[in-house]
Amino acid sequence: MDTPAADDWTGRYLAELATQRQLSGHTIAAYRRDLAELARLAGHSEWARLTHFDIRRLTAKLHAEGQGPATIARKLSGWRGFFEWLSRQTALDANPVEGVRAPRRAKRLPKALAVDDAVQLMESQTSAHPEPAELCNRAMFELLYSSGLRVSELASLDIGHVPARDGQAASLGWLELDAGEVIVTGKGGKMRRVPVGGPAREALAAWLAVRPPARDGSAALFLSERGTRVSPRVVQLRLKAHAQRAGTPVHVHPHVLRHSFASHVLQSSGDLRAVQELLGHASITSTQIYTALDFQHLAAVYDKTHPRAKVK
C-alpha cells in the first residue's frame, strides 16, 4: 500500500477535526491555511521526514517574513496538534514541533500620561458645588496618582485600621490622614506605607466630610452608589468616564495613573530604589521598565530643545 501524500494526511486530519471534535468552519479553515503554509515552507517534503531542526528553521523563516510572535505561536500549536495526530496514524520518530518555541514578544512599555496631561486630569475634577459622588471620585483619582496604588489596593482601603474581631479579618489597608499616609497590602501579602500628597489629602478630607455610613456596616473608605465598598471595576469605569469628559488624549485606566506616578517620580528623582519601594515591587527588575520611560522623556526633551538634534 502506498504511503498517502501530504495533502491526503492533511485532508484526513481536518475531516477528523470537523467530525469528531466538531470544530467550527472558521477554525478548520485556519488549520488548513496553517498546514498549507507548513507544506509551502517545507517544499512539500513528506511529513514524516520533517525534523525538529526543520521546524526551527521554518519558524525562523516566518519570523524573518515579519510574522509576529503571537501568530507564529498559534501556527506552531496547530502544527504540533497535527503531528500528534499523525504519530497515531503512522510511524514517527518524534513530534518535530515539540519543544519549538515562538520568538519572544517584545515587552511593551507601560503607558504613562505626560505630566501636563496628568495634572490637567486631576484639576478638571472640581465643580463649583460638587456632589458627594464627585468628591469620592476626586479623592480616589488623586490618591491613585499621588501614591501609585493598584486599583485593588485602593478599593480595599478602610477609613482607619480595623482589628480582627468576631470572625472578621483585619483591614487590608487603611488611611492615616493626619500622618499623610496610606497602609496597603500588595501582592504576596506584603504591606507597605505610602505617602499621600497635599492635593490628595485635601480631596480625601473633603470626601470624608460628606461620606455617609456604609450600608454594609463596613469601614470602607470609598463607596459605590449603593453605599457598599467600591469595586475595582467601578473605579475603572468612573475614571474612564472622567478622562473622556476631561478630554484626555489617551484611554485612561487606574494602572495608567500608577505608571504615571512611577514615571514622574523617577523623572524628578532618578531614584529607582525609592520607586521600587513606593510601588511595592518585590524585585527591582519589575521597576526597571520605568527607566525606559524615563529615557523616552529625556529623548523627547532633547529632540525638542537641542539645536543640533535633528537634520535640517
C-alpha positions as CSV (number, residue, x, y, z in Angstrom):
1,M,0.0,0.0,0.0
2,D,1.4,3.4,-1.0
3,T,2.0,6.0,1.7
4,P,-0.6,8.8,1.5
5,A,0.6,12.1,0.2
6,A,0.9,15.1,2.4
7,D,-2.3,16.5,1.1
8,D,-4.1,13.3,1.9
9,W,-2.9,13.3,5.5
10,T,-4.0,16.9,5.8
11,G,-7.4,16.2,4.5
12,R,-7.9,13.2,6.8
13,Y,-6.8,15.3,9.8
14,L,-9.1,18.2,9.0
15,A,-12.0,15.8,8.4
16,E,-11.5,14.3,11.8
17,L,-11.4,17.7,13.5
18,A,-14.7,18.5,11.8
19,T,-16.5,15.3,12.6
20,Q,-15.1,14.1,15.9
21,R,-14.1,17.4,17.6
22,Q,-16.9,19.3,15.8
23,L,-14.8,22.4,15.3
24,S,-16.3,25.4,13.5
25,G,-15.8,26.0,9.9
26,H,-13.6,29.1,10.6
27,T,-11.3,27.1,12.9
28,I,-11.0,24.3,10.3
29,A,-10.2,26.9,7.6
30,A,-7.5,28.4,9.9
31,Y,-5.9,24.9,10.4
32,R,-6.0,24.3,6.7
33,R,-4.2,27.6,6.0
34,D,-1.5,26.9,8.6
35,L,-0.8,23.4,7.3
36,A,-0.7,24.6,3.8
37,E,1.9,27.2,4.8
38,L,3.9,24.5,6.5
39,A,3.8,22.4,3.3
40,R,4.9,25.5,1.3
41,L,7.8,26.3,3.7
42,A,8.9,22.6,3.7
43,G,8.9,22.4,0.0
44,H,6.2,19.7,0.1
45,S,8.5,17.3,1.8
46,E,6.9,14.2,3.3
47,W,5.6,14.9,6.7
48,A,7.5,12.0,8.3
49,R,10.8,13.4,7.1
50,L,10.5,16.7,8.8
51,T,12.7,17.1,11.9
52,H,12.9,19.3,14.9
53,F,15.6,21.3,13.2
54,D,13.4,21.7,10.1
55,I,10.6,23.2,12.2
56,R,13.0,25.6,14.0
57,R,14.4,26.7,10.6
58,L,10.9,27.2,9.2
59,T,9.9,29.1,12.4
60,A,12.8,31.5,11.9
61,K,11.7,31.9,8.3
62,L,8.2,33.0,9.4
63,H,9.8,35.5,11.8
64,A,12.0,36.8,9.0
65,E,8.9,37.3,6.9
66,G,7.6,39.7,9.5
67,Q,5.1,37.5,11.2
68,G,4.5,38.3,14.9
69,P,5.3,36.1,17.9
70,A,1.6,35.5,18.6
71,T,0.9,34.4,15.0
72,I,3.8,32.1,15.0
73,A,2.9,30.6,18.3
74,R,-0.6,29.9,17.0
75,K,0.8,28.2,13.9
76,L,3.2,26.1,16.0
77,S,0.3,25.0,18.2
78,G,-1.7,23.9,15.1
79,W,1.3,22.1,13.6
80,R,2.0,20.3,16.9
81,G,-1.5,19.0,17.1
82,F,-1.3,17.7,13.6
83,F,1.9,15.8,14.2
84,E,0.5,14.4,17.4
85,W,-2.4,13.0,15.4
86,L,-0.1,11.8,12.6
87,S,2.0,9.9,15.1
88,R,-1.1,7.7,15.8
89,Q,-1.6,7.1,12.1
90,T,2.0,6.2,11.0
91,A,5.4,5.7,12.4
92,L,7.1,8.9,13.5
93,D,10.4,9.1,15.4
94,A,9.1,12.1,17.4
95,N,6.9,15.1,17.1
96,P,9.2,17.6,15.2
97,V,7.3,20.6,16.7
98,E,7.7,19.5,20.3
99,G,10.0,22.0,22.1
100,V,10.0,24.6,19.4
101,R,9.0,28.0,20.7
102,A,7.9,31.1,19.0
103,P,10.1,34.2,19.3
104,R,9.5,36.2,22.5
105,R,7.1,39.0,22.3
106,A,8.7,42.4,22.7
107,K,8.0,43.7,26.2
108,R,5.5,46.5,26.0
109,L,6.3,49.7,27.9
110,P,3.6,50.7,30.3
111,K,1.6,53.7,29.2
112,A,2.1,56.9,31.2
113,L,0.5,60.3,30.9
114,A,2.6,63.3,30.2
115,V,2.9,65.5,33.4
116,D,0.7,68.2,32.0
117,D,-2.0,65.7,31.0
118,A,-1.9,64.1,34.4
119,V,-2.2,67.5,36.2
120,Q,-5.0,68.6,33.9
121,L,-6.9,65.4,34.5
122,M,-6.7,65.9,38.3
123,E,-7.6,69.6,38.2
124,S,-10.6,69.1,35.9
125,Q,-12.5,67.3,38.6
126,T,-13.7,70.1,40.8
127,S,-17.0,71.8,40.1
128,A,-18.4,74.8,41.9
129,H,-20.8,72.7,44.1
130,P,-19.6,69.1,43.9
131,E,-21.9,66.3,44.8
132,P,-20.7,63.6,47.3
133,A,-20.1,61.2,44.4
134,E,-17.9,63.7,42.7
135,L,-15.9,64.3,45.9
136,C,-15.5,60.5,46.2
137,N,-14.2,60.2,42.6
138,R,-11.8,63.1,43.1
139,A,-10.4,61.6,46.2
140,M,-9.9,58.2,44.5
141,F,-8.3,59.6,41.4
142,E,-6.0,61.9,43.4
143,L,-4.9,59.1,45.6
144,L,-4.2,56.8,42.7
145,Y,-1.9,59.3,41.1
146,S,-0.5,60.6,44.3
147,S,0.6,57.3,45.7
148,G,0.8,54.9,42.7
149,L,-1.7,52.4,44.2
150,R,-3.0,49.4,42.4
151,V,-6.8,49.6,41.9
152,S,-7.3,46.6,44.2
153,E,-5.3,48.3,46.9
154,L,-7.4,51.4,46.6
155,A,-10.7,49.5,46.8
156,S,-9.6,47.6,49.9
157,L,-8.8,50.8,51.9
158,D,-10.7,51.4,55.2
159,I,-11.2,54.8,56.9
160,G,-8.8,53.6,59.6
161,H,-7.3,50.4,60.9
162,V,-9.9,47.8,61.9
163,P,-8.5,44.9,64.0
164,A,-9.7,41.4,63.5
165,R,-12.7,40.5,65.6
166,D,-15.9,38.4,65.6
167,G,-14.5,36.2,62.9
168,Q,-13.9,39.1,60.6
169,A,-10.4,39.8,59.1
170,A,-8.5,42.9,60.0
171,S,-8.1,45.7,57.5
172,L,-6.0,45.0,54.4
173,G,-5.3,48.7,54.1
174,W,-6.3,51.9,55.7
175,L,-5.9,55.7,55.6
176,E,-3.8,57.7,58.2
177,L,-4.8,61.1,57.0
178,D,-3.1,63.1,59.8
179,A,0.2,61.3,59.0
180,G,-0.4,61.8,55.3
181,E,0.0,58.1,54.6
182,V,-1.9,55.0,53.5
183,I,-1.0,51.5,54.5
184,V,-1.8,48.9,51.8
185,T,-1.4,45.2,51.3
186,G,0.1,44.4,47.9
187,K,1.0,41.3,46.1
188,G,2.2,38.4,48.2
189,G,0.5,39.9,51.3
190,K,3.3,42.4,51.6
191,M,2.3,45.6,53.5
192,R,3.8,49.0,52.8
193,R,3.4,52.6,53.8
194,V,3.0,55.1,51.0
195,P,2.9,58.9,51.4
196,V,-0.1,60.9,50.2
197,G,0.4,64.2,48.5
198,G,-1.2,67.5,49.6
199,P,-3.9,67.7,46.9
200,A,-4.9,64.1,47.6
201,R,-5.1,64.8,51.3
202,E,-7.3,67.8,50.7
203,A,-9.5,65.7,48.4
204,L,-9.7,62.9,51.0
205,A,-10.7,65.3,53.7
206,A,-13.4,66.8,51.6
207,W,-14.8,63.3,50.8
208,L,-14.7,62.2,54.5
209,A,-16.6,65.3,55.5
210,V,-19.6,64.1,53.4
211,R,-19.1,60.3,53.3
212,P,-22.3,58.6,54.5
213,P,-22.2,55.5,56.7
214,A,-21.7,52.3,54.6
215,R,-24.8,50.3,54.2
216,D,-23.0,47.1,54.8
217,G,-21.6,48.4,58.1
218,S,-18.0,48.3,56.8
219,A,-15.3,50.9,57.3
220,A,-14.7,51.1,53.6
221,L,-13.1,54.4,52.6
222,F,-14.7,54.6,49.1
223,L,-18.3,53.7,48.5
224,S,-20.4,52.7,45.5
225,E,-23.7,54.3,44.6
226,R,-25.3,51.5,46.6
227,G,-23.4,52.6,49.7
228,T,-21.1,49.5,49.8
229,R,-17.4,49.1,49.3
230,V,-16.4,50.3,45.8
231,S,-15.2,47.6,43.4
232,P,-12.1,47.8,41.2
233,R,-14.4,47.6,38.1
234,V,-16.4,50.6,39.3
235,V,-13.2,52.6,39.8
236,Q,-12.2,51.8,36.3
237,L,-15.5,52.9,34.8
238,R,-15.6,56.1,36.7
239,L,-12.0,57.0,35.8
240,K,-12.6,56.2,32.1
241,A,-15.7,58.4,32.0
242,H,-14.0,61.3,33.8
243,A,-11.0,61.1,31.5
244,Q,-13.3,61.3,28.4
245,R,-15.1,64.3,29.8
246,A,-11.7,66.0,30.6
247,G,-10.6,65.4,27.0
248,T,-7.5,63.4,28.0
249,P,-5.9,62.3,24.7
250,V,-5.4,58.6,25.6
251,H,-7.5,55.9,27.2
252,V,-7.0,56.2,31.0
253,H,-7.5,53.4,33.5
254,P,-6.2,53.1,37.1
255,H,-2.9,51.4,36.0
256,V,-2.1,54.3,33.7
257,L,-2.1,56.6,36.8
258,R,0.1,54.1,38.6
259,H,2.5,54.1,35.7
260,S,2.4,57.9,35.5
261,F,3.2,58.1,39.2
262,A,6.2,55.9,38.8
263,S,7.5,57.6,35.7
264,H,7.1,61.1,37.0
265,V,8.7,60.3,40.4
266,L,11.6,58.7,38.5
267,Q,12.0,61.7,36.2
268,S,12.3,64.0,39.1
269,S,14.4,62.0,41.5
270,G,16.3,59.4,39.4
271,D,15.9,57.1,42.5
272,L,14.9,53.7,41.2
273,R,15.1,52.0,44.6
274,A,12.7,54.6,46.0
275,V,10.2,54.0,43.2
276,Q,10.5,50.2,43.8
277,E,9.6,50.7,47.4
278,L,6.7,53.0,46.7
279,L,5.2,50.6,44.1
280,G,5.7,47.6,46.3
281,H,7.7,45.6,43.7
282,A,9.5,42.6,45.2
283,S,12.2,42.8,42.6
284,I,14.0,45.8,41.1
285,T,13.6,44.1,37.7
286,S,9.9,45.0,37.7
287,T,10.7,48.6,38.3
288,Q,13.5,48.9,35.7
289,I,11.0,49.2,32.9
290,Y,10.4,52.7,34.1
291,T,13.9,53.6,33.2
292,A,13.0,53.1,29.6
293,L,10.0,55.5,30.0
294,D,12.4,58.0,31.7
295,F,14.8,57.8,28.7
296,Q,11.9,58.3,26.3
297,H,11.1,61.5,28.2
298,L,14.7,62.7,28.1
299,A,15.0,61.8,24.4
300,A,11.8,63.8,23.6
301,V,13.2,66.8,25.5
302,Y,16.5,66.5,23.7
303,D,14.7,66.4,20.3
304,K,12.7,69.4,21.0
305,T,15.3,71.6,22.6
306,H,18.8,70.8,21.3
307,P,19.7,72.9,18.2
308,R,21.6,70.0,16.6
309,A,19.2,67.3,17.5
310,K,17.6,67.0,14.0
311,V,18.9,67.1,10.5
312,K,17.8,70.2,8.7
